[in-house]
Amino acid sequence: MARVAVVTGGTRGIGHAISIALKEAGYTVAANYAGNDEAAAKFKEETGIPVYKWSVASFAECQEGLATIEAELGPIDVVVNNAGITRDATLHRMTLEQWTQVIDTDLNSMFNMTRPVIEGMRARGFGRIISISSINGQKGQIGQANYSAAKAGVIGFTKAIAQENASKGITANVIAPGYINTEMVAAVPEAVLQKIIGTIPVGRLGEGSEIARAVAFLAADEAGFITGSTLTINGGQYIAG
Ligand code: CAA
C-alpha cells in the first residue's frame, strides 16, 4: 500500500509543489491548510489531493486533524512540516503579537504536528519527519528576529528527534530554502527584494519544485541513513557549514 504523507501548508507556495511531487512519487498525500479556502478548493480540483483545514499553531487542532487523516487514509508515514508565516519588523518595532504568531506557527507547530504521530511511527518502525526551515534561520535576517528564531529552532528540534528515533526506522531532516518564488517572498518590498536577488550567486529566486524534489528524496524508503541533516537549497546565497 502507498505510504501516507501529510504536508502542512500544502496547498500554496512551496507546500503546493511538495504535495504534487509526493503524489507523483506514489504517496497518498493529505494537504493541510489554515485559511485560504479558495486556494485550497482550486488545489484540490487541480490535483485530486484531499485538503484538511486546521491551524498548525494549535496542538488540539493538530491532534484532531491528524486523527481524521489516519481514519480516512491510513497511518501517517511522512510528515512534512512546511507551513510557515512571516510578520516582518525590526525588533525595536515588533509587537508581542508579531513575535507570538510566528513562534506559534513556525516553531510550536513542530511539536504540535510531530508529537501526535511519533508514537505510531515508533510502533510501526518507520517514519519520515521533514521540516522546512530557512536560510534566515541559518544566518539571521534584518526584520526577522521572530522568524529567524523559529527557523533556527526547527533545526535544533530536528537534531534532537533524529537521535531519539533513529533506532526505530524514523529519520528527521531539515531543508533550509533560500528565497523562493512564492507569495511570501513577493510580499518583501520590491527594492529590498531586488537587493536580495543581487546577493544570490545563481542570480534568481528558487522555484518550489526545486525544494519539492529534495523532500521526495528525503522521504524515500531508500533515504534511511540520512538523519539529523540540514539540506541548504539557496542558490549559493549562504553557504552553511
Ligand atoms: N536584505 C538586505 N537588506 C535589507 C533587508 C534584507 N532582507 N531587509 C531590509 N534591508 C535593508 C533595506 O534595504 C534598507 O536599507 P537602506 O536603508 O540601505 O535602503 C534597511 O534595511 C531598512 O529597511 P526599510 O527601509 O525597508 O525599513 P522598514 O523599517 O520600513 O522595514 C523591514 C524593515 C520590515 C525589515 C523591511 O525592510 C522588510 O520587510 N524587509 C524584508 C525582510 C526579509 O528579507 N524578509 C524575508 C521574507 S521571505 C521569507 O521569510 C522566506 C524565507 O524563508 C527566505
Boltz pocket constraint, residues with backbone or C-beta under 6 A from the ligand:
constraints:
  - pocket:
      binder: B
      contacts: [[A, 86], [A, 88], [A, 89], [A, 90], [A, 133], [A, 134], [A, 135], [A, 136], [A, 141], [A, 142], [A, 143], [A, 144], [A, 147], [A, 177], [A, 178], [A, 179], [A, 180], [A, 184], [A, 185], [A, 187], [A, 188], [A, 189], [A, 191], [A, 192], [A, 195], [A, 196]]
      max_distance: 6.0
